[in-house]
Amino acid sequence: MTDVDRQIARSAELLDRTSASYRSGLVRRDRTQSIGKRVTRIAIANSAILMAAVIIGLMTPIGMFGALGVMMLLIATTVALAIFPGTPAPTPEKLRSTDLKALPAQTERWLNSQRAALPAPAVSLIDQIGVRLETLAPQLTTLGEAEPAAIEVRKLIGEQLPDFINGYTRVPTNLRAVERNGSSPNAQLIEGLKLIESEIGEMTAQLAQGDLDQLATRGRFLEIKYRGDEVSGG
Amino acid sequence: MTTMTETLTATDALVLTPPAPVPVITAEKAIGLVPVDDAKRTELQAKVDGFVNDLVAQDVNSPEFGKRVDAIAAMGQKEIREAAGQSNRFLDRPVKAMDQESGVGADLAALRRTIEDLDPGKKGNLLAPQKIFGIIPFGNKMRNYFDGYKSSQSHISQILKSLQGGKDELLMDNAAIDTERANLWTAMGRLEQMIVLAKTMDTRLEDKANELDHTDPAKAKALRETALFYVRQRTQDLLTQMAVTVQGYLALDLVKKNNVELVKGVDRASTTTVSALRTAVTVAQALTNQKLVLEQITQLNTTTANIIESTGNLLKSQTATIHEQAASATIPIATLQRAFQNIYDTMDAIDTFKLKSLDSMKTTVNTLSSEIEKSKGYIARAEGASANKLSGANTFKLESV
């Protein structure tokens, strides 16, 4: 692959990432997931209430007011569960103890919860990191927890990334744009996020290296064995 | 008799040449093995010019100057790390190839043992009548001997199958080596670019320092003591890593050639074995009118012969000769004896080859290990330089293009 190709691929990727349709897709998927979760929870709670009412009703008749009470309870639970927020975003402390396979998804959720606190250019970088994390996630499923690569991944997306963003959010808002030693916290945030984004991409490339090599090797084996590329030539 | 055996041996000189050990590659010799094309060279030179001009424009004591010097200290660190990661892996391969106790080596040993059991030369005079207690004539020695084939056939066919599997493994190994060599070639290309960059930087900085000697001696001194010092250090690191990588690249080629020879040997061992068994079938027919049916061998024979073209051809021509000899000659046992001798010759050729190649492999591994050991010190320094990577010297990164 030449540099031009690589550059084109990068630009195409960037376009994909930043296009509105892509982002809305991400958000929509997130929302449908959480709605699904809520509906199931409501259904479970309501059926539990009805079950309890029937059992109590079998032992002692609950009467008109009892039925009314059950109905009120049903409505109250439904409303409460519908309004009450879904599972809260994980805290940085929780990220450290998360299972490696679930880590990219959890980090992404945590990042999304930080959106509001970050300036606009950083938000688009967060989106890009999100995309990188999604590519990384399936690669981690086959990776052992103790392997050096796994430890590196955990350090970067489980510790350094949250620590870095937390470090930024701790800076008072009015100081964030103030220049200091030739750079401002805002610029440092962007610079650091860019570095993290490219580093996650690098990790993906490194993890893919083995698979790429294996594919090339198998192809070469077929050539050697069935086309006699080498053995006859000695 | 001699004319008959000659026809069989005419095609049979199996020569397996062990590859010569890889010599020590000095850093000076390692340069220029992978060419950098002119367009890239110009690009790199432009990069260096821009960087040097920018560096000289900075105040010597400013953090900006320091950042750029740091960039020089970290120069090529990524390329070295990449190449080093691969060079540590090549030691696995030659060592694996030297392993005698598994795979093809073990199969060949098993085949030899089984074949020795069937060797007609070890059974005494097969034509003499068999007698109980040496007195009472009983049974037929020749018949008993050929019965031995029936009981060994499943064992032999298993060994031959396993040899084919071993051959596939060797081929797979070679395919993996090809992939690794392709990766190394890319890594060497990048190292070479960094060497070009470092050398250009050296001359440019030297020129600038000489220029500044009259106008700004303090700056000239700073340039020499920091920037130029690091450039030279990194050039040495790059050259060392390059030498190690080239050495590994050549070592992999050695393993590959070795495997190719071994594959030849395995093919020949299978062919001669199957051919001896076929001879036995024919001879049994001629001598005892015994129809020796070696089903498993025949099956194996047709499948493998179709896959290995050389085997097929050899078998075809040999079978014709064998039939002719067995039918016409009065001494078919000699033909059989010769067929066995062919197997032994092949196996001896493989053994001699293995011994010799073991030597060159050992030499190669030793030189490679000591070179890698030498380069480790440089890599450690490169790792140390990477510690300040996150500090954001991003914009001045000196990398291959």
Interface residues (C-beta under 8 A of the other chain):
Chain A: D3 N181 G182 Q188 E191 G192 K194 L195 D213 A216 T217 R218 G219 R220 F221 E223 I224 K225 E230 V231 G234
Chain B: P63 D168 L171 M172 N174 A175 A176 D178 T179 E180 A182 N183 V260 V263 K264 L390 G392 N394 V401
